[in-house]
Amino acid sequence: QVQLVESGGGLVQAGGSLRLSCAASGRAFSQSFMAWFRQAPGKEREFVATITLSGRMTNYADSVKGRFTISRDNAKNTVYLQMNSLKPEDTAVYYCAAGVAGTSRISGSYEYWGQGTQVTVSS
């Protein structure tokens, strides 16, 4: 079992920044591939970013590439999502996910999910 708790969401103006955190407990965090997904009202959950066990390799959705950065601190059992140059279309509930199957853009590849944190970007 892995428990995930996201934090750091909030309301920000377009062009601003936020940093999301996801604290993990349970199974060894360093053995979990981690990812961020998001879901806007009326839309399906979509992939945002993923990171390997060591943190050396990352992958991003085209819509956030160059603006968002995923990172992890295995000593703190935490994964982060630094979001810069935010746009109104980034408004969504952001979810942290953990899995063992490897980095993937498919939500079904991840076994454990947090409760989500709301990010709202005003224009």
N, C-alpha and C positions, 0 to 999 in steps of 0.2 A: 504494500500500500504506500502511496505517496499522497501527502496532503499539500495543496498549493493555495497560497493566499496572496492575491494581488493587492497592490496599493499604488497610490500616486496619481490616480485619475482626477479630473476636475474640469473646470470651465476655463478656457483660454481664448484669447483673440487670435484671429488668423495671423500667421507669421510668427506666432509664439512657440514656446517649447514646453514639453513636459517630460518627466522621466518616470516610467512605470517600473515597479519592482514586483517580483514574485518570489516569495519565500517558500522553500520546500522543506518538508519534514517527512520522516519515514524511511523508505529505502534510500540507500546511498545516492545522494544527489549527483555525484560525479559519474554514476553509471547511467544516468538518464539523458537522452537527447531532449532538448527543450525547444519550444516554439511559442510564438504569439499568433493568435488569430483574432479577428474582430467580427462583430455582427452589428450592422446598422438596422434601424427599424424597417421592417418589411423586406429585408434582404437575407440571403443565406450567409452563414458564417464563412469568412474568407481568410485565406492564409495571409500572414503579414511577414513573418521572419522565422528562421530556425537556426540553431547553432549546434555544433558537434560537442562531444563529451569534453574535449580539451578546451573548446572555445576558439580553436584556430581557424575553423571554417564556418562561414555563415552563408545564408541564402535569403534573398528578399523578393517580395512581390514587386513587380515593375512599378506599381503605383507609389511605393514608398522608397524605392532605391535612391540613395543619395541624400535622403532626408532622415531616415530612421537608422538606428544602430542597435543591434542586439549584442549583448555581452553577458558573461556569467562570471561569478566568483564562487568557485567550488569550496573555498574555505568558509564562506558565509552561507552556503546553500541557497544562493540567490541568483536569479536571472533578471536582467534589466532590458528595458526598451527605451532608448533615448529618442525622443521624437522632436525634430526641429522643423521649422518652416511649415507649421501645421496649417492645414486647409479645412474649410468647412466640411468637405467630403471625407475627412478623417474622423468625423463624429461617429462614434460607435461604442459598444461595450467591448472592451478588450479582455481576452482570455489568455491565460497562461496554460500550456499543456506540456505533459511529460510522457515519454515513451522509451521503449528499448529497441524498437525496430530500425532505428536510424533516422536521419533527418528526412523529412517528407513534407510536401505541401498539402497532403491529404489529411483532413481532420481525423478520419477513422484510424490513422496510424498511431494515434496517441491514446494512451490508456487512461490517463489522469488529467483532470481539468480543475482549474480554480473556479471561483464563483463569478469572476468578472469584475471589472472596474470601468465606470463610465467616463468617457472622454467626450467633451463637447467643445467644438471650435466655432466661435461666433465670427460672422463676417463683418 
